[in-house]
Amino acid sequence: MKLKKEYLILGVIIAALAVYLYQRSTDRTHYTLPTLPALKAADIDKIQMTRGAETVVLVRRDGRWRIEPPGYPVDPRLADEMLETLGGLTLTALVSESKNFALYELDETQKANVKAWQNDQLRRDIDVGKAAPSFRHTFVRIAGDDRVFHGQDNFSFRFRTRIEDLRDKTVLAFDRQEIKEIHIAQGDARLTLVRTPAPAETPAAGQSPPSAWQTGDGRPANGAAVEALLGALSSLQADAFIDGRDKTSFAQPLYAVELKGPQEHSLAIFATVTAEAKDHPAVSSGSDFPFSLTEDHAKRIMKSPEEFLKKEEKKEG
């Protein structure tokens, strides 16, 4: 009888413990995630990012994103990633209600506050913290809510960038096959290169194909050198930008290239600011702002006009 009573008491304890554990487990999921208003990436026309004392404002204008002021173009890839994140933001779980924001880099000194507008209407207002340990989520807060949530995906780095990192560094872009004429100036030397029709037939064995480029006076050009120049310029990236100066403030260039096709393109490279400086200031038709090229980068472009001429083959005997 005593043994039976002990078994009964033990059964009651086990049942009570099971109920407690079940309730504790289910209590953890007894919360409601905030419902974010639907927002299409294509509808966002303004983004503001504030971190500490620095605020960056991006505005869509004439089909391009720009940093306002002073109107620097934004790298299209980076802009698209931000828009995709803001438009598709999904909260997946409640992380904390303790208000220990520093733990998630959501305190005032570390967080990035991000706002997005559509037609002057504020549609997103979130604080972005660090990436979660899994690197598949980001810690976020929603305006007016002190709780910390998991945001789907690792996107913290997208909103913690400097203005210099956001700028579109493409300063010249064109289809190299559309270029029909090139003008090169280096000091007093001038050279004009003209694209000639491609050969209709494959040359016989042992013979070189006629050059696809020639000089303005009909001399054969070094096609490989010309194509290398076009390759270097067709998607030219600035190494840095020069603030506080405009494009008209530079003197005579060391090297200038003009390219003619359906549109005209140009690049001018100038002497270094001081004898000790290594970077060359430059301006181009593809950028409203002056920029600089490293010494090695500039040297790869500034080939002397003679290097674009085809060397005569020496005849044996």
C-alpha positions as CSV (number, residue, x, y, z in Angstrom):
1,M,0.0,0.0,0.0
2,K,2.8,2.4,0.9
3,L,4.6,1.6,-2.3
4,K,1.5,2.3,-4.4
5,K,1.0,5.6,-2.6
6,E,4.6,6.6,-3.4
7,Y,4.1,5.7,-7.1
8,L,1.0,7.9,-7.1
9,I,2.8,10.9,-5.6
10,L,5.7,10.4,-8.1
11,G,3.2,10.3,-11.0
12,V,1.6,13.6,-9.8
13,I,5.0,15.3,-9.6
14,I,6.1,14.1,-13.1
15,A,2.7,15.3,-14.5
16,A,3.1,18.7,-12.8
17,L,6.6,19.0,-14.1
18,A,5.6,18.2,-17.6
19,V,2.8,20.8,-17.5
20,Y,5.3,23.4,-16.2
21,L,7.9,22.7,-18.9
22,Y,5.2,22.7,-21.6
23,Q,3.9,26.1,-20.5
24,R,7.3,27.5,-20.2
25,S,8.2,26.4,-23.7
26,T,5.0,27.7,-25.2
27,D,5.3,31.0,-23.3
28,R,8.4,31.8,-25.3
29,T,6.5,32.0,-28.5
30,H,3.5,33.9,-27.1
31,Y,4.4,37.2,-28.8
32,T,3.4,38.9,-32.0
33,L,5.9,40.2,-34.4
34,P,5.2,43.7,-35.7
35,T,3.6,43.8,-39.1
36,L,5.7,46.0,-41.4
37,P,3.8,47.9,-44.1
38,A,4.3,46.5,-47.6
39,L,6.8,48.5,-49.5
40,K,8.2,47.9,-53.0
41,A,11.9,48.7,-53.6
42,A,10.9,50.6,-56.8
43,D,8.7,53.0,-54.8
44,I,11.4,54.2,-52.4
45,D,12.7,57.6,-53.5
46,K,14.7,58.7,-50.5
47,I,16.9,57.0,-47.9
48,Q,18.5,58.6,-44.8
49,M,21.1,56.9,-42.7
50,T,22.3,58.3,-39.4
51,R,25.1,56.9,-37.3
52,G,26.4,59.0,-34.5
53,A,26.8,62.5,-35.7
54,E,27.0,61.6,-39.4
55,T,23.9,61.6,-41.6
56,V,23.9,60.5,-45.3
57,V,20.9,61.3,-47.5
58,L,20.3,59.4,-50.8
59,V,17.8,60.7,-53.3
60,R,16.5,59.2,-56.5
61,R,16.7,61.9,-59.2
62,D,16.4,61.5,-63.0
63,G,16.6,57.7,-62.7
64,R,19.8,57.8,-60.6
65,W,20.5,57.7,-56.9
66,R,22.6,60.6,-55.6
67,I,24.1,61.7,-52.3
68,E,22.5,65.0,-51.4
69,P,24.2,67.3,-51.1
70,P,26.3,67.7,-53.2
71,G,24.9,65.3,-55.8
72,Y,27.5,62.5,-55.9
73,P,26.2,59.5,-58.0
74,V,25.7,56.4,-55.9
75,D,27.1,53.0,-56.9
76,P,24.0,51.4,-58.6
77,R,24.8,48.0,-57.1
78,L,24.9,49.3,-53.6
79,A,21.7,51.3,-54.1
80,D,19.9,48.2,-55.3
81,E,21.0,46.2,-52.3
82,M,19.7,48.8,-49.9
83,L,16.4,49.0,-51.7
84,E,16.0,45.3,-51.7
85,T,16.7,45.1,-48.0
86,L,14.3,47.9,-47.1
87,G,11.5,46.7,-49.4
88,G,11.8,43.1,-48.4
89,L,12.6,43.5,-44.7
90,T,11.2,40.5,-42.7
91,L,11.3,40.1,-39.0
92,T,11.7,36.5,-38.0
93,A,11.9,36.4,-34.2
94,L,11.9,38.4,-31.0
95,V,15.4,38.5,-29.5
96,S,15.2,40.6,-26.4
97,E,13.0,42.9,-24.3
98,S,15.7,43.8,-21.8
99,K,16.7,47.1,-23.4
100,N,20.3,46.1,-23.2
101,F,20.8,47.7,-26.7
102,A,24.6,47.9,-26.5
103,L,24.8,44.1,-26.6
104,Y,23.3,44.2,-30.1
105,E,25.1,47.5,-31.2
106,L,21.7,49.2,-31.1
107,D,22.6,51.8,-28.6
108,E,22.9,55.5,-29.6
109,T,26.6,55.4,-30.4
110,Q,26.6,52.3,-32.5
111,K,23.3,51.9,-34.2
112,A,22.5,53.0,-37.8
113,N,19.1,54.6,-38.0
114,V,17.6,54.1,-41.4
115,K,14.6,55.9,-42.8
116,A,13.0,55.4,-46.2
117,W,10.4,57.6,-47.9
118,Q,7.9,57.2,-50.8
119,N,6.6,60.4,-52.2
120,D,7.5,62.3,-49.0
121,Q,5.8,59.7,-46.8
122,L,8.0,58.0,-44.3
123,R,7.6,54.2,-44.9
124,R,10.5,52.7,-43.0
125,D,12.1,53.8,-39.7
126,I,14.4,51.2,-38.2
127,D,17.6,50.9,-36.1
128,V,20.1,48.5,-37.6
129,G,22.6,46.8,-35.3
130,K,25.2,44.2,-35.8
131,A,24.9,40.9,-37.6
132,A,23.7,37.9,-35.5
133,P,26.3,35.2,-34.7
134,S,24.8,33.0,-37.4
135,F,25.4,35.8,-40.0
136,R,22.0,35.0,-41.4
137,H,20.2,37.6,-39.5
138,T,20.7,41.2,-38.3
139,F,19.6,42.7,-35.0
140,V,17.0,45.5,-35.6
141,R,14.6,47.7,-33.8
142,I,11.4,49.3,-35.2
143,A,10.6,52.9,-34.4
144,G,8.4,53.2,-31.3
145,D,9.2,49.6,-30.1
146,D,12.0,48.9,-27.5
147,R,12.2,45.2,-28.4
148,V,15.1,43.7,-30.4
149,F,14.2,41.5,-33.3
150,H,16.0,39.3,-35.9
151,G,15.8,40.8,-39.4
152,Q,16.1,38.2,-42.1
153,D,19.6,38.2,-43.8
154,N,22.9,39.8,-42.9
155,F,22.5,43.4,-44.0
156,S,24.2,45.5,-41.3
157,F,27.2,46.4,-43.4
158,R,24.9,47.9,-46.1
159,F,23.9,50.8,-43.8
160,R,27.2,51.4,-42.1
161,T,29.2,52.7,-45.1
162,R,30.9,56.0,-45.6
163,I,30.0,58.5,-48.3
164,E,33.3,57.6,-50.1
165,D,32.3,54.0,-50.2
166,L,28.8,54.7,-51.5
167,R,30.0,56.8,-54.5
168,D,29.9,55.4,-58.0
169,K,33.5,55.2,-59.0
170,T,32.8,54.5,-62.7
171,V,34.0,57.7,-64.4
172,L,34.0,56.5,-68.0
173,A,31.9,53.8,-69.6
174,F,31.2,52.9,-73.2
175,D,31.0,50.0,-75.6
176,R,34.5,49.7,-77.0
177,Q,33.2,48.2,-80.3
178,E,31.3,51.5,-81.0
179,I,34.4,53.6,-80.9
180,K,35.4,54.7,-84.4
181,E,38.0,57.3,-83.8
182,I,40.6,58.1,-81.1
183,H,42.6,61.3,-80.5
184,I,45.6,61.1,-78.2
185,A,47.6,64.1,-77.0
186,Q,50.8,63.9,-74.9
187,G,52.7,67.2,-74.6
188,D,53.3,68.4,-78.2
189,A,52.7,65.0,-79.7
190,R,49.3,64.2,-81.4
191,L,47.9,61.1,-82.8
192,T,44.6,60.2,-84.5
193,L,43.6,56.6,-84.8
194,V,40.7,55.4,-87.0
195,R,39.0,52.0,-87.0
196,T,39.1,50.3,-90.4
197,P,36.7,47.7,-91.7
198,A,37.5,44.2,-90.3
199,P,39.1,41.9,-92.9
200,A,36.5,39.9,-94.8
201,E,38.7,36.9,-95.2
202,T,41.1,35.0,-93.0
203,P,44.7,35.7,-94.0
204,A,46.8,33.0,-95.5
205,A,49.1,30.9,-93.3
206,G,52.1,32.9,-92.2
207,Q,50.5,36.3,-93.0
208,S,49.3,38.8,-90.4
209,P,45.8,40.1,-90.8
210,P,45.5,43.7,-91.8
211,S,45.3,46.1,-88.8
212,A,41.7,47.0,-87.7
213,W,43.1,50.4,-86.8
214,Q,45.2,52.9,-88.7
215,T,46.4,56.5,-88.2
216,G,44.7,59.4,-89.6
217,D,47.2,59.6,-92.4
218,G,46.8,55.9,-93.3
219,R,49.7,54.2,-91.4
220,P,49.0,50.9,-89.8
221,A,48.4,51.0,-86.1
222,N,49.3,48.5,-83.3
223,G,45.9,47.0,-82.9
224,A,46.7,45.2,-79.7
225,A,47.9,48.4,-78.1
226,V,44.8,50.3,-79.2
227,E,42.5,47.6,-77.9
228,A,44.3,47.6,-74.6
229,L,43.7,51.3,-74.3
230,L,40.0,50.9,-75.1
231,G,39.8,48.1,-72.5
232,A,41.4,50.3,-69.9
233,L,39.0,53.2,-70.6
234,S,35.7,51.4,-71.4
235,S,34.9,50.8,-67.7
236,L,37.3,53.2,-66.0
237,Q,37.1,53.4,-62.2
238,A,38.4,56.3,-60.1
239,D,40.8,55.3,-57.3
240,A,39.6,58.3,-55.2
241,F,37.7,61.5,-55.7
242,I,39.0,65.1,-55.2
243,D,36.8,67.2,-53.0
244,G,36.8,71.0,-53.0
245,R,37.7,71.5,-56.6
246,D,35.8,71.5,-59.9
247,K,36.7,70.1,-63.3
248,T,37.7,73.5,-64.7
249,S,40.3,74.2,-62.0
250,F,43.1,72.1,-63.6
251,A,45.7,73.4,-66.0
252,Q,47.1,71.7,-69.1
253,P,46.8,67.9,-69.0
254,L,49.8,65.6,-69.3
255,Y,47.8,63.2,-71.3
256,A,44.4,63.5,-73.0
257,V,42.2,61.1,-74.9
258,E,39.1,61.7,-77.0
259,L,37.0,58.9,-78.3
260,K,34.3,59.3,-80.9
261,G,31.4,57.0,-81.7
262,P,27.7,57.4,-81.3
263,Q,28.7,59.6,-78.3
264,E,31.9,61.3,-77.5
265,H,34.0,60.5,-74.5
266,S,37.1,62.1,-73.0
267,L,39.7,61.7,-70.3
268,A,42.4,64.2,-69.2
269,I,45.2,63.2,-66.8
270,F,47.2,66.0,-65.0
271,A,50.5,66.2,-63.3
272,T,50.7,65.3,-59.6
273,V,50.0,68.2,-57.2
274,T,53.5,68.0,-55.7
275,A,56.7,66.3,-56.6
276,E,56.2,63.9,-53.7
277,A,52.6,63.0,-54.6
278,K,52.0,59.8,-56.4
279,D,48.3,60.1,-57.5
280,H,47.4,62.0,-60.7
281,P,44.3,64.3,-60.8
282,A,42.0,63.6,-63.7
283,V,38.7,64.6,-65.2
284,S,36.4,62.8,-67.6
285,S,33.2,63.2,-69.6
286,G,31.6,60.5,-67.5
287,S,32.0,62.2,-64.1
288,D,30.8,65.7,-62.9
289,F,33.6,65.6,-60.3
290,P,37.4,65.5,-60.5
291,F,39.1,62.3,-59.3
292,S,42.5,60.8,-59.0
293,L,44.3,57.8,-60.4
294,T,47.2,56.0,-58.7
295,E,50.6,56.3,-60.4
296,D,50.5,52.7,-61.7
297,H,46.9,53.2,-62.9
298,A,47.8,56.3,-64.8
299,K,50.9,54.8,-66.3
300,R,48.9,51.9,-67.8
301,I,46.8,54.5,-69.7
302,M,49.4,57.1,-70.6
303,K,51.2,55.2,-73.4
304,S,53.1,57.4,-75.8
305,P,51.6,57.9,-79.3
306,E,54.6,56.0,-80.8
307,E,53.5,52.8,-79.0
308,F,50.2,52.8,-81.0
309,L,52.1,52.6,-84.3
310,K,52.7,49.2,-85.9
311,K,56.4,48.4,-86.0
312,E,57.7,47.6,-89.4
313,E,58.9,44.0,-89.7
314,K,62.6,43.6,-90.6
315,K,63.2,41.8,-93.8
316,E,65.8,39.0,-93.7
317,G,68.8,39.3,-95.9
